[in-house]
Amino acid sequence: MPEQLFLLANLVIMVAYAAITIAVMVPVSRAGQLRTNKLAVATALIFFSCAVGHGMHAFLAYRGITQAADTAHLGHALSEGWSWPSAVWDLFTAGVGIYYWTLRRSYGVLLGNGAIFISPGEQRRLDEADARERAARDVAESRLVTLTAVVAHTDAAIIGLDVAGNVTAWNPGAEKVFGWTADEMIGQPVSLLSDESGHEQQVASQERVRNGEPHVTYEARRLRKDGSPVELSINVAAVRDSTGQVTGTSVVARDISAAKEAADQQRALEERTNQQQRMESLGKLAGGIAHDFNNILAIIVNYTEFAAEAAEQDSAVRADLVHVRTAADRAMNLTRQLLTFTRGDTIQPQDVDLDAAITEVRAMLDRTIGADIALFARPPRRPLVVHGDPGQLQQVLLNLAINARDAMPDGGTLVIEADEAELDGQELNMRPAVAAGRYARIQVSDTGEGMSAEVAAHIFEPFYTTKPRGKGTGLGLATVYGIVAEAGGSINVFSEPGVGTTFRIYLPLSTAPAGPSVTGTRLIVPPKGDGQRILVVEDEEPLARVVHRILTGNGYRVMAAVTGAEAYQTFLAKGCDALLTDVIMPEMSGPRLAELVHEREPGLPVVYMSGYSNGLLGSTRVLDPDIPFLEKPFASGELLHKLHEALSLAPSGLRRTGAPR
C-alpha cells in the first residue's frame, strides 16, 4: 500500500508542477517576452525540472511494483524505488507547490523585464509613479511646445553653436535678421556672419562663457547674406549637459539698427536744439551789450569832437583825438556786427538776384583775394531770386571768402557757386533748423586747413576765433549766422582738417517771378528700384544707415562698406549693379575705387557723393565736371533720381566681370 501512495503522490505533484510551469510560460509567451523576461523563463524551468523529477520518482515506483514476482522481491524493489527521505522531500515540494499556487491566486504575473510577480501594494505604488511620470512628461512636452512656438515666432535671432563655433540651431528670426535659411547655415561656422574683427569678438565672447561667465552681452555690427551691415544687441550663454560640461553656446541677437538710427537722429536733434538755444542766449547777451555799448560810444565820440574843436590850435592834442576817434569807429563797427548777429540791426529786404550778387562779389574779391588763390565763381544754371538785404548778403559772401583766404596762407582754390536744393527737414547739422521745401543754396568752398568737429561746433558763437590775437574779432561767422537766420534760412558747414571747408547757405526762394517755373524730373516722384544691388561706400555710420534705409525702402538691395578696400573686395566677391561712393576717403579715394572697378566692369554706373561742392572738386581735378554727383546733405528724392539716372544710362548689354549673382 505505501508504494501505491508514493506513486500517486508523485504523479499528483508532477501534474501540479507542470501546471505551474504552464501558468508561468503562457502569459510570458503571449507577451513576446520569452527572450527578454529571463527570470520568468528560469522560474518556469525550475518548476519544469521538479515536475520531471517527480515523474521519474513515479516511474521508478511503478516499475518496482510491476516487476515484483514475490513478496521478498517486492520489498527489495520498493527499497530501490523509494525511501522515506524521498517521501519526506516529495511532501515538502508538494507543500511548496501548494503555497505557490495559493500566492498565484492573489499575485499577478508581471510581464516586465527582470520580474515575474508583483504584490498589489507594490502595483499601486508603481501605478502612482507611472501616473506622476506621465504627468511630468505631459507638462514637459507642453512647455517644449510653448518654447518651440516662442522661438519660432520671435523676431530675435536665436542661434545654437557647438564648441567649435559651428551653427547647430537657426530659428526663423535668424533667417529674417541675416537672410540665410536654416538649411544654408546649419553646420556652417558662425564667422560667416562677421568680418575679421567681428570674428575675434565672437571667439572672445564664447571663450568667456566657457570659462564660467553666466552670459555675455554686447552690441556689434554683423553682416547679412547680401553683405549689408546690421547692428545687433547680442547675448551669449553657455549650453551645458547633465554633468555641467559645456557642450556649446546659445546666441540671442536683436536687430537694433532702427533704434540706433532713431537715437542718432534724436541726438542730432537735441544737439541742434541746444545749439540754437545757445545761440539765442548768446545773441540776447550780445545784443544787450551792443546797445549799452553804443550809448557809451556815442558819449565818447561826441566828447571827442568837442575836445577836437577846443584843441584846434594844438596839433598834438588833435592827433591824439584822431586816434581816439579811430578806435571809437572800430568799436562802433563791432557793435554793428553784434546787432546784425542778434537780428537787431536795421535791414532793407528786397528781391536779390544771386547771379548778380555773386558777380559783384567776384569783382571785389579779384582785387583783394591774392594771386596765389584760384577763384572760381559759378552762377546758377537758372535765375534764382531770394528776398533779403543786398548789403547783408554781400557781407555774408565776403566774410566767408575772407575766412577762406585766411585758411589758405600758401594758396589754394576758392569756389563760390549757387544752385537749387530741396530739403526734407531731417538734415543734420543745419543751423538753425528749417522746414522742408526748395531753397536757393550758396556754397563757398576752399582747400584750406580745415577744422576739427570740435572747432566747427563753436564757429558761429560770437567772439569765438581760432586766429592769433589781433587777427580776428570772432564776430565774422556770428554775423553770417545772424544774417542767414534773419532771412529765414540756414547754414551748414562741412570741414576736414588738411582737406578744406565748405559752407552752404540755404535761403528761401522769392515768390516773385524769376524766370521759368521750376519743372523737370526733380518734381516727379522718383522711380523705385527693381531689386538692383547697390554697393554703398560711406565711412560716416549715421549717414550710411540713412542711405541704406532710403534705398532698401525703394526697391534696391544694398551692400555696404566703410572703406574703398572693403568695397573692392565685396565687389570681387559678389558684384553689383551700381556703385554709390564717397569721394574723399582714407587709404583709397572714391575715384580710385571706381577706376579699379571699371577695370573689371567698364560700364558699371558710379554715383559720387561728398560734403564738398562739385565746383570745388571739379576745380581741383578730384572729379570730372560731368560725372553723376550728389552733394551732402541731400534729400531722398535727389539720391533716388541720381541713382535712377545713372542706372538708366548704363549700357543695356553690359557684360559683368565680377562675381556671379
C-alpha positions in Angstrom: 0.0 0.0 0.0 2.7 2.6 0.8 4.2 2.1 -2.6 0.9 2.9 -4.3 0.6 6.1 -2.2 4.2 7.0 -3.2 3.3 6.5 -6.8 0.1 8.5 -6.6 1.7 11.4 -4.7 4.5 11.8 -7.2 2.0 11.7 -10.1 -0.1 14.5 -8.4 2.9 16.6 -7.6 4.3 16.2 -11.2 1.0 17.3 -12.7 0.8 20.3 -10.3 4.4 21.4 -11.1 3.6 21.0 -14.8 0.5 23.2 -14.4 2.6 25.9 -12.6 5.1 25.8 -15.4 2.3 26.3 -18.0 0.8 29.1 -15.9 4.1 31.0 -15.9 5.1 30.4 -19.5 1.8 31.0 -21.3 1.4 34.8 -20.4 5.1 35.4 -20.9 4.9 33.7 -24.3 1.8 35.8 -25.3 3.6 39.0 -24.3 6.5 38.1 -26.5 9.0 38.0 -23.6 10.5 34.5 -24.0 13.8 36.1 -24.9 13.7 39.2 -22.6 12.0 38.0 -19.4 14.8 35.7 -18.3 13.7 35.5 -14.7 10.2 34.2 -15.7 11.7 31.6 -18.0 14.2 30.5 -15.4 11.4 30.1 -12.8 9.3 28.0 -15.3 12.4 25.8 -16.0 12.8 25.2 -12.2 9.2 24.0 -11.8 9.5 22.0 -15.0 12.6 20.3 -13.7 10.8 19.5 -10.5 7.9 18.0 -12.5 10.3 15.8 -14.4 12.0 14.7 -11.1 8.6 13.7 -9.5 7.7 12.0 -12.8 10.9 9.9 -12.5 10.1 9.0 -8.9 6.7 7.9 -10.0 8.2 5.9 -12.9 10.6 4.1 -10.5 7.8 3.3 -8.1 5.6 1.9 -10.9 8.4 -0.2 -12.2 9.2 -1.7 -8.8 5.5 -2.7 -8.4 5.1 -4.3 -11.8 8.4 -6.2 -11.7 7.9 -7.8 -8.2 7.4 -11.6 -8.6 7.1 -12.4 -4.9 6.9 -10.5 -1.6 10.6 -10.6 -0.9 11.4 -9.4 -4.4 8.7 -6.7 -4.0 10.2 -5.4 -0.8 13.6 -5.2 -2.5 12.1 -3.4 -5.5 10.3 -0.9 -3.2 13.5 -0.2 -1.3 15.1 0.6 -4.7 12.1 2.7 -6.0 11.5 5.0 -3.0 12.7 5.7 0.6 11.3 7.6 3.5 13.6 10.6 2.9 12.4 10.7 -0.7 8.8 10.6 0.6 9.5 13.4 3.0 11.1 15.5 0.3 8.2 14.9 -2.0 5.8 16.1 0.7 7.9 19.2 1.2 8.0 20.1 -2.5 4.3 19.4 -2.7 3.7 21.9 0.1 5.9 24.4 -1.8 3.7 23.9 -4.9 0.5 24.4 -2.9 2.0 27.5 -1.3 2.9 28.9 -4.7 -0.5 28.2 -6.1 -2.1 30.0 -3.2 0.1 33.0 -3.9 -0.7 32.7 -7.6 -4.4 33.4 -6.9 -3.7 36.9 -5.4 -0.5 37.9 -7.3 -0.4 38.6 -11.0 2.3 37.8 -13.5 4.4 40.9 -14.0 5.2 41.0 -17.7 8.2 43.2 -17.4 12.0 42.8 -17.8 13.6 41.5 -14.7 10.5 40.4 -12.7 7.6 37.9 -12.6 5.4 38.8 -9.7 4.3 42.0 -8.0 2.3 42.5 -4.9 -0.9 44.5 -5.1 0.6 47.3 -2.8 3.7 47.5 -5.0 1.5 47.5 -8.1 -0.4 50.6 -6.7 2.9 52.3 -5.9 4.1 51.6 -9.4 0.9 52.8 -11.0 1.1 56.1 -9.0 4.7 56.5 -10.0 3.7 55.9 -13.7 1.0 58.5 -13.4 3.4 61.1 -11.9 5.9 60.3 -14.6 3.2 60.7 -17.3 2.0 64.0 -15.8 5.6 65.3 -15.6 6.2 64.2 -19.2 3.0 65.9 -20.4 4.0 69.2 -18.6 7.5 69.0 -20.1 6.1 68.3 -23.6 3.6 71.2 -23.2 6.5 73.5 -22.1 8.6 72.3 -25.0 5.7 73.1 -27.5 5.3 76.6 -26.0 9.1 77.2 -26.1 9.3 76.0 -29.6 6.5 78.3 -30.6 8.1 81.3 -28.9 11.5 80.5 -30.6 9.8 80.1 -34.0 7.8 83.3 -33.8 10.1 85.7 -32.1 11.8 88.4 -34.3 15.1 87.9 -32.4 17.7 85.7 -34.0 18.3 82.6 -31.8 21.3 80.6 -32.8 22.9 77.4 -31.3 26.6 76.8 -31.7 28.8 73.8 -30.8 32.1 74.2 -29.0 33.9 74.6 -32.4 31.6 77.6 -33.3 29.6 75.8 -35.9 25.8 76.5 -36.2 23.6 73.8 -34.8 20.3 75.7 -34.5 18.8 78.5 -36.6 15.4 79.9 -35.9 13.1 81.8 -38.4 14.1 85.1 -36.6 17.7 84.4 -37.6 16.5 83.9 -41.2 14.8 87.3 -41.0 17.7 89.2 -39.5 20.5 87.7 -41.6 18.8 86.5 -44.8 20.3 82.9 -44.6 18.0 79.9 -44.3 18.4 77.2 -41.7 19.5 74.7 -44.4 22.2 77.1 -45.6 23.5 77.8 -42.1 23.3 74.6 -40.1 26.8 73.2 -40.0 28.5 76.4 -41.2 30.9 78.4 -39.0 29.3 81.4 -37.3 32.2 83.5 -38.6 30.3 83.7 -41.9 28.2 86.4 -40.3 31.1 88.8 -39.5 34.3 90.4 -40.7 37.7 89.7 -39.1 37.3 92.0 -36.1 33.8 90.7 -35.6 35.0 87.1 -35.6 37.6 87.9 -32.9 34.7 89.4 -30.8 32.7 86.2 -31.3 35.6 83.9 -30.2 36.2 86.1 -27.2 32.6 86.0 -26.0 32.3 82.2 -26.4 35.6 81.8 -24.5 34.2 83.9 -21.6 31.0 81.9 -21.2 33.0 78.6 -21.4 35.2 79.9 -18.6 32.3 80.3 -16.3 30.5 83.6 -17.0 26.8 83.1 -17.0 26.2 85.3 -20.1 27.9 88.0 -22.1 26.0 90.9 -23.6 27.4 93.4 -26.1 26.5 95.4 -29.2 28.2 94.7 -32.5 27.9 95.0 -36.3 27.3 91.8 -38.3 26.8 91.1 -42.0 23.7 89.9 -43.8 23.7 87.4 -46.6 23.9 90.3 -49.2 26.9 91.8 -47.4 25.0 94.8 -45.9 25.7 95.5 -42.2 23.2 95.1 -39.4 23.5 96.5 -35.9 22.8 93.9 -33.2 22.4 93.6 -29.4 23.9 90.1 -28.7 23.5 87.9 -25.6 25.7 84.8 -25.4 25.2 82.0 -22.8 26.7 78.5 -22.3 24.8 75.3 -23.0 25.7 72.5 -20.5 24.8 68.8 -20.3 23.6 67.0 -17.2 27.1 66.8 -15.8 27.7 70.5 -16.1 30.1 70.2 -19.1 29.8 73.0 -21.7 28.6 71.5 -25.0 28.1 74.7 -26.9 26.7 78.2 -26.7 23.3 79.9 -27.4 23.2 83.3 -29.0 20.3 85.7 -29.0 20.7 88.6 -31.3 18.2 91.5 -31.8 18.3 94.0 -34.7 18.8 97.5 -33.2 19.6 99.3 -36.5 16.3 101.2 -36.4 16.8 102.0 -32.7 20.3 103.3 -33.3 19.2 105.3 -36.2 16.5 106.9 -34.2 18.9 107.5 -31.3 21.3 109.2 -33.7 18.5 111.4 -35.1 17.3 112.2 -31.6 20.9 113.1 -30.5 21.4 115.2 -33.6 18.0 117.0 -32.9 19.0 117.6 -29.3 22.4 119.0 -30.3 20.7 121.2 -32.9 18.2 122.4 -30.4 20.9 123.0 -27.8 23.0 124.9 -30.4 20.1 127.0 -31.4 19.2 127.8 -27.7 22.8 128.6 -27.0 23.0 130.9 -30.0 19.8 132.7 -28.9 21.1 133.1 -25.4 24.4 134.5 -26.7 22.5 136.7 -29.1 20.5 138.2 -26.3 23.6 138.8 -24.3 25.5 140.3 -27.2 22.5 142.4 -28.2 22.3 143.9 -24.7 26.0 144.6 -24.6 25.9 146.2 -28.1 23.0 148.5 -27.3 24.6 149.6 -24.0 28.0 149.9 -25.6 26.6 152.1 -28.3 25.3 154.6 -25.8 28.8 154.7 -24.3 30.4 155.1 -27.7 28.0 158.0 -28.5 29.3 159.8 -25.5 32.9 159.1 -26.3 32.5 160.2 -30.0 30.7 163.4 -29.1 33.1 164.5 -26.4 36.0 163.6 -28.7 34.5 166.0 -31.3 34.1 168.7 -28.6 37.7 168.3 -27.5 38.9 168.4 -31.1 37.2 171.7 -31.6 38.6 173.1 -28.4 42.1 171.9 -29.3 42.0 173.2 -32.8 45.2 175.1 -32.3 47.1 172.2 -30.6 48.1 169.8 -33.4 49.5 167.2 -30.9 46.2 167.0 -29.0 44.2 166.8 -32.2 46.4 164.0 -33.4 45.7 162.1 -30.1 42.0 162.7 -30.5 42.1 161.4 -34.1 43.4 158.1 -32.7 40.6 158.1 -30.1 38.0 158.6 -32.8 39.5 155.9 -35.0 39.3 153.4 -32.1 35.8 154.5 -31.4 34.9 153.9 -35.1 36.3 150.4 -34.8 34.2 149.8 -31.7 31.1 151.1 -33.5 31.8 148.7 -36.3 32.0 145.8 -33.8 28.7 146.8 -32.3 27.0 146.9 -35.7 28.2 143.4 -36.3 26.9 142.4 -32.9 23.5 143.9 -33.8 23.5 142.1 -37.1 24.2 138.8 -35.3 21.3 139.4 -32.9 18.9 140.5 -35.7 18.6 143.9 -34.2 20.2 146.0 -36.9 18.1 147.8 -39.5 17.7 145.9 -42.7 16.2 146.7 -46.1 15.0 143.4 -47.6 14.3 143.2 -51.3 14.4 140.7 -54.1 18.1 139.8 -54.9 19.3 138.0 -58.0 22.0 135.6 -56.8 23.8 135.7 -60.2 24.3 139.5 -59.9 25.2 139.2 -56.2 27.9 136.6 -56.9 29.2 138.5 -59.9 29.6 141.7 -57.8 31.4 139.8 -55.0 33.6 138.1 -57.5 34.7 141.5 -58.9 35.5 142.8 -55.4 37.5 139.6 -54.5 39.5 139.7 -57.7 41.2 142.9 -56.3 41.8 141.6 -52.8 41.9 137.8 -52.6 45.6 137.4 -53.7 47.3 136.0 -56.8 48.1 132.7 -55.1 44.4 131.7 -54.7 42.5 130.4 -57.7 39.0 132.0 -57.6 36.0 130.4 -59.3 32.5 131.8 -59.3 29.8 129.6 -60.7 26.4 131.3 -61.2 23.2 129.3 -61.0 22.0 127.5 -64.2 18.7 129.3 -64.0 17.8 132.6 -62.4 17.5 132.4 -58.6 15.9 135.2 -56.6 15.9 135.4 -52.8 14.3 138.0 -50.5 16.9 139.8 -48.3 19.1 142.7 -47.7 21.6 143.0 -50.6 24.3 144.6 -48.4 24.0 141.8 -45.8 24.1 139.1 -48.5 27.3 140.7 -49.8 28.6 140.9 -46.3 28.0 137.1 -45.9 29.9 136.2 -49.0 32.8 138.5 -48.3 33.1 137.2 -44.7 33.2 133.6 -45.9 35.6 134.4 -48.7 38.0 136.3 -46.3 37.9 133.4 -43.9 38.7 131.0 -46.7 41.6 133.2 -47.8 43.0 133.3 -44.2 42.7 129.4 -44.1 45.0 129.2 -47.2 48.2 131.1 -46.3 50.1 129.1 -49.0 47.5 129.5 -51.7 44.7 127.2 -52.9 41.3 127.2 -54.5 38.2 129.2 -53.6 34.8 128.4 -55.2 31.6 130.4 -54.9 28.5 128.8 -56.5 24.8 128.8 -56.4 22.0 126.3 -57.3 18.7 125.0 -56.0 18.3 122.4 -53.3 15.3 120.5 -51.8 15.4 119.8 -48.1 13.2 117.3 -46.3 13.6 118.9 -42.9 15.6 115.9 -41.5 19.1 117.1 -42.5 21.8 117.0 -39.8 23.9 120.0 -38.7 21.6 122.7 -40.1 21.9 125.9 -38.1 19.2 126.8 -37.4 16.7 124.1 -38.5 14.5 124.9 -41.4 11.3 123.4 -42.7 11.2 121.1 -45.7 11.0 122.8 -49.1 13.0 124.2 -52.0 15.8 126.7 -51.3 18.5 128.6 -53.0 21.8 127.2 -52.0 25.0 129.2 -52.0 28.3 127.3 -51.4 31.6 128.8 -50.5 34.4 126.1 -50.6 38.1 126.2 -50.1 41.1 123.9 -50.0 42.5 125.4 -46.8 43.5 124.0 -43.5 40.0 122.8 -42.5 38.6 122.4 -39.0 38.0 119.7 -36.5 34.5 118.8 -35.4 35.1 120.4 -32.0 36.0 123.7 -33.6 33.2 123.6 -36.1 30.7 123.2 -33.3 31.6 126.7 -31.9 32.4 128.8 -35.0 29.1 130.7 -35.1 29.4 131.8 -31.5 30.3 135.5 -31.0 33.9 136.2 -30.0 35.0 132.6 -30.7 38.0 132.6 -33.0 41.0 130.4 -33.8 43.0 133.2 -35.3 46.0 134.7 -33.5 45.3 137.6 -31.1 44.8 140.8 -33.0 43.9 138.9 -36.3 40.2 138.3 -35.7 37.3 139.5 -33.6 35.3 136.3 -33.5 32.3 138.1 -35.0 32.6 137.4 -38.7 30.8 134.0 -38.7 28.5 135.0 -35.9 27.4 137.9 -38.2 26.9 135.4 -41.1 24.7 133.2 -38.8 22.6 136.2 -37.7 22.0 137.4 -41.3 21.1 133.9 -42.6 18.8 133.2 -39.7 17.1 136.6 -40.1 16.4 135.9 -43.7 14.7 132.6 -42.7 17.5 130.4 -43.9 20.1 128.0 -42.5 23.8 127.4 -42.8 25.7 124.1 -42.9 29.5 123.6 -42.6 31.5 120.6 -43.8 35.2 120.5 -43.0 38.0 118.1 -42.7 41.5 119.1 -41.3 44.1 119.2 -44.0 41.5 119.0 -46.8 39.3 122.1 -46.8 35.9 123.6 -45.8 32.6 124.1 -47.5 29.9 126.5 -46.2 26.4 126.0 -47.5 23.8 128.7 -47.1 20.1 127.9 -47.7 17.8 130.8 -48.4 14.1 130.7 -49.2 13.4 131.3 -52.9 11.5 134.5 -53.5 7.8 134.3 -54.5 8.4 136.9 -57.1 8.7 135.7 -60.8 12.2 134.8 -61.5 12.3 133.3 -64.9 10.6 130.0 -65.9 8.9 128.0 -63.2 10.8 125.1 -61.8 9.9 121.9 -63.6 11.5 118.7 -64.6 12.3 115.4 -63.2 13.1 116.6 -59.7 9.4 117.3 -59.0 8.3 113.9 -60.2 8.1 111.1 -57.7 11.4 109.2 -58.0 11.0 105.7 -59.6 11.6 102.7 -57.4 14.3 100.2 -58.0 13.7 96.6 -59.3 16.0 94.6 -57.0 19.2 96.2 -58.3 22.2 95.6 -56.0 23.9 98.9 -55.0 27.3 98.9 -53.4 27.3 101.8 -50.9 30.7 103.1 -49.6 30.4 105.6 -46.8 32.5 105.9 -43.6 30.0 108.1 -41.7 27.9 105.5 -39.9 24.7 107.5 -39.4 24.6 108.6 -43.0 25.3 105.1 -44.2 22.3 103.9 -42.3 20.2 106.7 -43.8 21.3 105.8 -47.3 20.6 102.1 -46.7 17.1 102.8 -45.4 16.3 105.0 -48.4 17.5 102.5 -51.0 16.0 99.4 -49.4 12.7 101.1 -48.9 12.6 101.9 -52.6 13.2 98.5 -54.1 17.0 98.3 -54.1 19.3 95.8 -52.4 22.2 97.3 -50.6 25.7 96.1 -49.9 27.6 98.4 -47.5 31.3 99.0 -47.0 33.2 101.6 -44.9 36.4 101.8 -46.9 37.4 101.6 -50.5 39.4 98.4 -49.9 36.5 96.6 -48.3 34.2 97.8 -51.1 36.5 96.4 -53.7 36.7 93.0 -52.0 32.9 93.0 -51.8 32.7 93.8 -55.5 35.0 91.0 -56.4 33.1 88.5 -54.3 29.5 89.5 -55.1 29.5 92.1 -57.9 26.9 94.9 -58.0 24.6 96.8 -60.4 25.9 100.3 -59.4 28.5 101.9 -57.1 27.5 104.8 -54.7 30.7 106.1 -53.1 32.1 108.9 -51.1 34.8 110.9 -52.9 37.4 111.6 -50.2 38.2 108.6 -48.1 41.3 107.4 -46.2 43.7 105.0 -48.0 41.6 104.7 -51.2 39.5 107.5 -52.7 36.2 107.1 -54.4 37.6 107.8 -57.9 40.4 105.3 -57.3 37.9 102.6 -56.3 35.8 103.4 -59.4 38.9 103.0 -61.5 39.6 99.6 -60.1 36.0 98.5 -60.5 35.9 99.7 -64.1 39.0 97.7 -65.0 36.8 94.6 -64.4 33.4 96.1 -65.4 33.9 99.1 -67.6 30.3 100.1 -67.9 29.3 99.9 -64.3 27.3 103.0 -63.2 29.1 105.1 -60.5 27.5 107.9 -58.4 29.7 110.0 -56.2 28.7 111.9 -53.1 30.7 114.4 -50.9 30.4 117.1 -48.4 32.5 119.3 -50.7 30.8 121.0 -53.6 31.0 119.7 -57.2 32.5 123.0 -58.2 35.4 122.7 -55.7 36.1 119.1 -56.6 36.0 119.8 -60.3 38.3 122.9 -59.9 40.8 120.8 -58.0 40.6 118.0 -60.6 39.4 115.5 -58.0 36.3 114.8 -60.2 35.4 115.4 -63.8 32.7 118.1 -64.0 30.2 116.0 -65.9 30.0 112.9 -63.6 26.9 111.9 -61.5 27.4 113.7 -58.2 25.4 114.2 -55.0 26.3 117.0 -52.6 25.8 116.3 -48.9 23.4 116.8 -47.3 21.0 115.5 -49.9 17.3 114.6 -49.8 16.0 111.1 -50.5 14.5 112.3 -53.8 17.8 113.6 -55.1 19.5 110.3 -54.2 16.9 108.2 -55.9 16.7 110.4 -59.0 20.5 110.5 -59.4 20.8 106.7 -58.9 18.0 106.0 -61.4 19.6 108.3 -64.0 22.9 106.5 -63.6 21.3 103.1 -64.0 19.3 104.3 -67.0 22.4 105.4 -68.8 24.3 102.1 -68.2 24.8 100.1 -71.4 21.9 97.6 -71.8 24.2 94.8 -72.8 26.7 95.3 -70.0 28.9 92.2 -69.6 29.7 91.7 -65.9 33.1 90.5 -64.9 32.5 90.5 -61.1 31.4 87.5 -59.0 28.3 85.7 -60.3 25.0 86.7 -58.9 
